[in-house]
């Protein structure tokens, strides 16, 4: 089982978190986080990379593809995006076919009808899958991430979509984690707030971990494979307490609990009507520095 992926926002075409806005947090997330991820494969937790500064080029590429290539595909071929490239008539012309092929080879609308039954069990009808795309690209260090883009498709219309960049392969847990970020985007008045939240919480974990090592350099913390991104403080770790409300947790903590099957969280997620603002989600995503210490009793990840 691969663990959920941590997300930190960057340039999305619709919203950008400038490292300068985060002060030391931005510097920490760019330097220490990237220095640590190369060793996360040997640890017991692998963060995801949604919106990470290192993904800005890929996010810009996605935005470009959806705003330039897709509209160039002739209208009668757009409905065939889910078909195999060989099924697309060559009558659409070379330029149209190449645009179609580029879109189809990298990402396509998610096929909600063939998702694992667990998706319905967790999310019910709360996600608008007509606005969800999935791709075979991945972010820095091969981590999946979910981006929110603005596209003009069909031409003349403006639409926000969620693109889950899952890499060449992924497991069911990762799918549930990423879909939770889709849910957070679709149930907030600002569809990109989940990314700002996750960036800020991750940066807070980095600073807390760095400060801890400064105070206790011989503690051994620095030798852990997940330091400084997710050990011992982590944006994904959460307090296991049935009395704590949904609004107590940050964005990654919610995604982690949905993936882990925590009933009190899933009940709120599943009960939401598609494309509605959920106050619990709005409150949760205001927790910009929420982390937990994995060494504390009653904390899970």
C-alpha positions as CSV (number, residue, x, y, z in Angstrom):
1,X,0.0,0.0,0.0
2,X,1.4,3.4,-0.9
3,X,0.5,6.1,1.5
4,X,-1.3,9.3,0.5
5,X,0.5,12.0,-1.2
6,X,1.1,15.4,0.3
7,X,0.1,18.5,-1.6
8,X,1.7,21.8,-1.7
9,X,0.4,24.5,-4.2
10,X,2.3,26.4,-6.8
11,X,1.2,28.1,-10.0
12,X,-2.1,26.8,-11.3
13,X,-3.1,29.4,-13.7
14,X,-6.0,30.2,-11.4
15,X,-4.1,30.8,-8.2
16,X,-0.5,30.9,-7.1
17,X,1.1,30.7,-3.8
18,X,4.3,32.7,-3.9
19,X,7.1,31.4,-1.6
20,X,7.7,35.0,-0.5
21,X,4.2,35.1,0.9
22,X,5.2,32.2,3.2
23,X,8.5,33.7,4.5
24,X,10.6,31.0,6.1
25,X,7.9,28.4,5.3
26,X,8.4,28.9,1.6
27,X,12.1,28.5,1.9
28,X,11.8,25.4,4.0
29,X,9.3,23.8,1.7
30,X,11.6,24.4,-1.3
31,X,14.9,23.3,0.2
32,X,14.4,20.9,3.0
33,X,11.3,19.2,1.6
34,X,13.0,18.5,-1.8
35,X,16.2,17.4,0.0
36,X,14.2,14.8,2.0
37,X,11.9,13.3,-0.6
38,X,14.7,11.4,-2.3
39,X,14.8,9.2,0.7
40,X,11.1,8.9,1.4
41,X,11.0,5.5,-0.3
42,X,12.8,4.0,2.6
43,X,10.5,5.5,5.2
44,X,7.0,4.4,6.2
45,X,5.2,7.3,4.7
46,X,5.4,8.9,1.2
47,X,4.0,12.4,0.8
48,X,2.2,13.5,-2.3
49,X,3.2,16.6,-4.3
50,X,0.1,18.4,-5.2
51,X,0.9,22.0,-6.1
52,X,4.5,21.7,-5.0
53,X,6.7,24.5,-6.3
54,X,8.7,21.8,-8.1
55,X,5.5,21.0,-10.1
56,X,5.0,24.5,-11.4
57,X,6.3,23.6,-14.9
58,X,4.1,20.5,-15.1
59,X,1.0,22.5,-13.9
60,X,1.7,25.2,-16.5
61,X,2.0,22.4,-19.1
62,X,-1.4,21.0,-18.1
63,X,-3.0,24.5,-18.2
64,X,-1.5,25.0,-21.7
65,X,-2.8,21.7,-23.0
66,X,-6.3,22.3,-21.8
67,X,-6.5,25.8,-23.1
68,X,-4.9,25.3,-26.4
69,X,-4.8,21.6,-27.6
70,X,-8.3,20.5,-26.5
71,X,-10.2,23.4,-28.2
72,X,-8.4,22.5,-31.4
73,X,-9.9,19.0,-31.5
74,X,-12.9,19.1,-33.9
75,X,-16.3,19.0,-32.0
76,X,-17.3,15.7,-33.4
77,X,-14.1,14.1,-32.1
78,X,-14.3,15.5,-28.6
79,X,-16.8,12.9,-27.6
80,X,-14.3,10.3,-28.4
81,X,-11.7,11.4,-25.9
82,X,-12.3,8.2,-24.0
83,X,-12.0,6.0,-27.1
84,X,-8.7,4.6,-28.3
85,X,-6.8,6.9,-30.6
86,X,-7.2,4.4,-33.4
87,X,-10.9,4.9,-33.2
88,X,-10.7,8.6,-34.1
89,X,-11.4,9.2,-37.8
90,X,-8.4,10.6,-39.6
91,X,-10.9,13.0,-41.3
92,X,-10.4,15.4,-38.4
93,X,-7.1,16.4,-40.1
94,X,-3.5,16.1,-39.0
95,X,-3.5,19.1,-36.6
96,X,-6.7,18.0,-35.0
97,X,-5.6,14.4,-34.7
98,X,-2.3,15.3,-33.1
99,X,-4.1,17.6,-30.6
100,X,-6.4,14.7,-29.8
101,X,-3.6,12.3,-29.4
102,X,-1.6,14.6,-27.1
103,X,-4.7,15.0,-24.8
104,X,-5.7,11.3,-24.9
105,X,-2.2,10.0,-24.3
106,X,-1.6,12.1,-21.1
107,X,-5.0,12.5,-19.5
108,X,-8.7,12.0,-20.1
109,X,-12.0,12.4,-18.3
110,X,-12.3,10.0,-15.4
111,X,-14.6,7.0,-16.1
112,X,-16.8,7.2,-13.1
113,X,-18.8,4.1,-14.2
114,X,-15.7,1.9,-13.8
115,X,-14.3,3.2,-10.5
116,X,-13.8,0.8,-7.6
117,X,-17.0,0.3,-5.5
118,X,-15.2,1.9,-2.6
119,X,-15.4,5.3,-4.3
120,X,-19.2,5.2,-4.1
121,X,-19.1,3.8,-0.6
122,X,-17.0,6.8,0.5
123,X,-18.2,9.7,-1.6
124,X,-21.7,8.7,-2.6
125,X,-22.9,11.3,-5.1
126,X,-20.9,14.2,-3.6
127,X,-18.4,14.5,-6.5
128,X,-19.2,15.9,-9.9
129,X,-17.1,13.5,-12.0
130,X,-17.9,15.5,-15.2
131,X,-15.3,17.9,-14.0
132,X,-12.6,15.4,-13.0
133,X,-9.8,14.3,-15.3
134,X,-7.1,11.8,-14.6
135,X,-3.6,11.6,-16.1
136,X,-0.5,9.4,-16.2
137,X,1.9,12.2,-15.3
138,X,3.3,12.6,-11.9
139,X,4.9,15.5,-10.0
140,X,8.4,15.9,-8.6
141,X,9.9,12.6,-7.3
142,X,7.0,10.7,-9.0
143,X,4.4,11.9,-6.4
144,X,0.8,12.1,-7.5
145,X,-1.0,15.5,-7.1
146,X,-4.3,17.0,-7.9
147,X,-4.4,20.4,-9.7
148,X,-7.4,22.7,-10.3
149,X,-7.4,24.4,-13.7
150,X,-9.5,26.8,-15.6
151,X,-10.3,25.9,-19.1
152,X,-12.3,27.3,-22.0
153,X,-14.1,24.1,-23.1
154,X,-16.3,24.0,-25.0
155,X,-15.0,27.2,-26.6
156,X,-16.7,30.3,-25.3
157,X,-17.3,28.9,-21.9
158,X,-15.2,29.0,-18.7
159,X,-15.0,25.9,-16.6
160,X,-13.0,24.7,-13.6
161,X,-11.7,21.1,-13.6
162,X,-9.7,18.9,-11.3
163,X,-6.9,17.0,-12.9
164,X,-5.6,14.1,-10.8
165,X,-2.0,13.3,-11.9
166,X,-1.6,9.8,-10.8
167,X,1.6,8.5,-12.5
168,X,1.8,5.3,-14.5
169,X,0.2,3.3,-11.7
170,X,-1.5,3.8,-8.4
171,X,-3.4,2.0,-5.7
172,X,-6.9,2.4,-4.4
173,X,-5.8,4.2,-1.3
174,X,-4.0,6.9,-3.4
175,X,-7.1,7.3,-5.5
176,X,-9.3,7.9,-2.5
177,X,-6.8,10.4,-1.1
178,X,-6.7,12.3,-4.3
179,X,-10.4,12.2,-4.8
180,X,-10.7,13.8,-1.3
181,X,-8.8,16.8,-2.6
182,X,-11.2,16.9,-5.5
183,X,-14.1,16.9,-3.0
184,X,-12.4,19.7,-1.0
185,X,-12.1,21.7,-4.2
186,X,-15.7,21.2,-5.3
187,X,-17.2,22.0,-1.9
188,X,-15.5,25.3,-1.2
189,X,-16.2,28.8,-2.6
190,X,-12.5,29.0,-3.6
191,X,-11.7,25.7,-5.5
192,X,-8.0,26.2,-4.9
193,X,-8.1,26.8,-1.1
194,X,-7.2,23.2,-0.4
195,X,-3.8,23.7,-2.1
196,X,-3.0,26.8,-0.1
197,X,-4.0,25.0,3.1
198,X,-1.9,21.9,2.3
199,X,1.2,24.0,1.4
200,X,0.9,26.0,4.6
201,X,0.4,23.0,6.9
202,X,3.3,21.1,5.3
203,X,5.6,24.1,5.6
204,X,4.5,24.4,9.3
205,X,5.5,20.7,9.8
206,X,8.9,21.4,8.2
207,X,9.6,24.4,10.4
208,X,8.6,22.5,13.6
209,X,10.8,19.6,12.7
210,X,13.8,21.8,11.9
211,X,13.2,23.8,15.2
212,X,13.1,20.5,17.1
213,X,16.4,19.4,15.8
214,X,17.9,22.8,16.6
215,X,16.8,22.4,20.2
216,X,17.8,18.7,20.5
217,X,20.4,17.9,17.8
218,X,21.2,14.5,19.4
219,X,17.6,13.3,19.5
220,X,18.1,11.1,16.4
221,X,15.1,12.7,14.6
222,X,17.3,14.0,11.8
223,X,18.3,10.5,10.8
224,X,14.7,9.4,10.2
225,X,13.8,8.9,6.5
226,X,10.8,11.2,6.7
227,X,12.6,14.1,8.3
228,X,12.0,17.1,7.9
229,X,8.9,16.8,5.8
230,X,6.8,14.4,7.9
231,X,8.7,13.4,11.0
232,X,7.9,13.7,13.8
233,X,5.5,16.6,12.9
234,X,3.4,15.9,9.9
235,X,0.6,17.6,8.0
236,X,-0.9,14.2,7.5
237,X,-0.8,12.9,11.1
238,X,-4.0,13.4,13.0
239,X,-5.4,13.1,16.5
240,X,-7.6,10.0,16.9
241,X,-10.5,11.4,19.0
242,X,-14.2,10.8,18.1
243,X,-15.1,14.1,19.9
244,X,-13.0,16.3,17.6
245,X,-15.1,17.8,14.7
246,X,-14.3,17.8,11.0
247,X,-13.4,21.5,11.3
248,X,-10.6,20.7,13.7
249,X,-8.4,19.1,11.0
250,X,-6.4,20.5,8.1
251,X,-6.7,19.5,4.5
252,X,-4.2,16.6,4.4
253,X,-5.5,15.3,7.8
254,X,-9.0,15.1,6.3
255,X,-7.8,13.3,3.1
256,X,-5.8,10.9,5.3
257,X,-8.8,10.1,7.4
258,X,-11.0,9.5,4.4
259,X,-8.4,7.2,3.0
260,X,-8.2,5.4,6.4
261,X,-12.0,5.0,6.6
262,X,-12.7,7.2,9.6
263,X,-16.5,7.1,9.9
264,X,-17.2,10.5,11.4
265,X,-15.3,12.2,8.6
266,X,-16.7,10.1,5.8
267,X,-20.3,10.7,6.9
268,X,-19.9,14.4,6.3
269,X,-18.1,13.9,3.0
270,X,-20.7,11.4,1.6
271,X,-23.7,13.5,2.7
272,X,-22.7,16.6,0.7
273,X,-24.6,17.4,-2.4
274,X,-22.4,17.8,-5.5
275,X,-21.1,21.3,-6.2
276,X,-22.2,22.8,-2.9
277,X,-20.2,24.8,-0.4
278,X,-19.8,22.7,2.8
279,X,-19.2,24.8,5.9
280,X,-17.2,22.1,7.6
281,X,-14.9,22.0,4.6
282,X,-14.5,25.8,4.6
283,X,-13.7,25.8,8.3
284,X,-11.3,22.9,7.9
285,X,-9.3,24.7,5.2
286,X,-8.8,27.8,7.4
287,X,-6.5,25.7,9.6
288,X,-3.4,26.8,7.9
289,X,-0.8,25.5,10.4
290,X,-2.4,22.3,11.6
291,X,0.0,19.4,12.2
292,X,0.4,16.6,14.6
293,X,3.3,14.9,16.3
294,X,3.6,11.2,15.2
295,X,5.4,10.4,18.5
296,X,2.4,11.5,20.6
297,X,-0.1,8.9,21.9
298,X,-3.4,9.0,20.1
299,X,-1.9,10.2,16.8
300,X,-2.2,8.2,13.6
301,X,-1.0,8.7,10.1
